[in-house]
Amino acid sequence: MIEGSAALMCEKELKDGRCFSFGNLSTMVGEDYTSVRHRHPSSTAHGTPEKHEMQKRSEAERPFQNSNNGWVDVDHGITKKMQLIAEAEELKPAFMKEVDSHFTEFVNRLIAKAVLLESSTATSTFPAATCSERDLHKTKGLRAPPEHGKLFTARRSLLDELFEVNHIRTIYHMFIALLILFILSTLVVDFIDEGRLVLEFDLLVFAFGKFPVVISTWLCMFLSTFILPYGLFLQWAKGHSCSSQRKIRSLFFGMLFMLFQTIGLGLGPTYVAVSYSLPPASRFVVILEQVRLIMKAYSFIRENVPRVLSSAKEKSSTIPVPQVTQYLYFLFAPTLIYRDNYPRNPMIRWGYVATKFAQVIGSLFYAYYIFVRLCIPPFRNISQEPFNLRGLVLCIFNSILPGVLILFLVFFAFLHCWLNAFAEMLRFADRMFYEDWWNSTSYANYYRTWNVVVHDWLYYYAYRDFLWFFGKKFKAAAMLSVFAVSAAVHEYVLGVCFGYFYPVLFCLFMCFGMVFNFILNDRRKGPIWNVIMWTSLFLGQGVIICLYSQEWYAHQYCPLKNPTFLDYVKPRSWNCHIQI
């Protein structure tokens, strides 16, 4: 009787893949189902179906007891469940890796098809793109048409996608919590020292001082960039096809454009920043806008001149001159590569715009508290101490934390928030202003992904044009020239904004940057290379903050009455302690 009831229970439990036979007290798994059925063929044959169903329900509703009473062991079931969970966790990484590889391959194929589709569309729009290899050899003197350059497509910024993941958004919340701690520490210290809450933000007021001069200078730069390059190009394009002296005429208009670039946009804003003694942040606004407008004006000319030359060569009746509204849109668009049209979003999310501008303002206050709490106190009296190697090493390592925080803030405030805010207002759909530079295992990949906007300009107009002019055999020379141009522009910006020449960043770019670019190249894979990249990046930020801060306070504490040219070139922080 006991074995009959056990067989009945076993028949029910076999659906779950386990069974206990009490005839021999051994555990039976799903494979024993057939043998149990043959051993007790009559156990389920007696009784009506209604009684059998009632019996099954009553057995299912009974609480589990231990195996000594003939019922399923609960502990054994939990153990099996935990084993299944552990096996699933072991299989999860391999499964996710396989899914990721297939998804990446799918996306790459989709992008490749989109490029082919774009190219086919461009060939129907621009007749110059349909030429054969023989025709291309004939027109070697022409630049590559725009459709052979960067492809714009609608895509979101990477951080916008990552912030939808709770784990990544928690890191953002941690930075907000750190800002709150900076604010609280500053308020508490000021209250202890002054006996009141100090909310003057004197550092921000000083850094952005003389802002009306900044606004007027920016208006002059923008209006001149809007009128002169477009006007010069329009006059040249209209008369180029019917001119008998095309080369001389093109050289004349090209010289006018270069004069505007060097004198109008080059020397003018620099003279204003120096002569009006603008504070550092105000100078950064003027000089960075100067560089941006120079690059945009060059891109407009560089992308449209080949189209006019191709049209004149084919003796076309229409002149491919962009509309003035297209050029105006380009001047505000968050890209340095000109196109007549960009992918556009259907609507503007004004809440998104407000959020991004609020994050920019929050980042400014974040930087303010970093300088107030981590930079100004240790550097204020550093020029009064004798210069030695131990002090320099401690200064560099103590500057790593504020340097890294400033690096993150510059990336988040400008490359993510500022550019996305303008992109949203202009319905500019291509939001790939940066890539996952934090995952880089090589400096070559880091330079490509940190600032995609500037990298695209350097790649298409400096690197590729260098190879077009000198040949593809000089790739190393082309890369070196791009590094030199980038390092010189970075040092120019810092030199004008800080008011002194101290080529720390230039040396880091040209020496360590070039060496790491060849040593930590794209063949380096694995987590260890990412660790090496981050370590060197942290150390470089510490060097920059330490040395530039020392030089700043040396210029404040050790002014020169009759400086010579050598005094402007020689770092003043090296001997400032002697004069105190």
Salt bridges, closest charged atoms under 4 A:
GLU11 OE2 - ARG37 NH1 2.02
GLU13 OE2 - LYS12 NZ 3.92
GLU53 OE2 - ARG57 NE 3.76
GLU89 OE2 - LYS92 NZ 3.40
GLU98 OE2 - HIS102 NE2 2.88
GLU105 OE2 - ARG109 NH2 2.50
ASP160 OD1 - LYS356 NZ 3.56
ASP160 OD1 - HIS416 NE2 3.40
GLU164 OE2 - ARG156 NH2 2.87
GLU200 OE2 - ARG196 NH2 3.64
GLU289 OE1 - ARG292 NH2 2.83
GLU303 OE1 - ARG339 NH1 3.47
ASP340 OD2 - ARG307 NH2 2.85
GLU424 OE1 - ARG349 NH2 3.06
GLU424 OE1 - ARG431 NH2 2.83
ASP430 OD1 - ARG155 NE 2.74
ASP456 OD2 - LYS150 NZ 2.97
ASP456 OD1 - HIS455 ND1 3.80
ASP465 OD2 - ARG302 NE 3.04
ASP522 OD1 - ARG448 NH2 2.92
GLU551 OE2 - HIS555 NE2 3.02
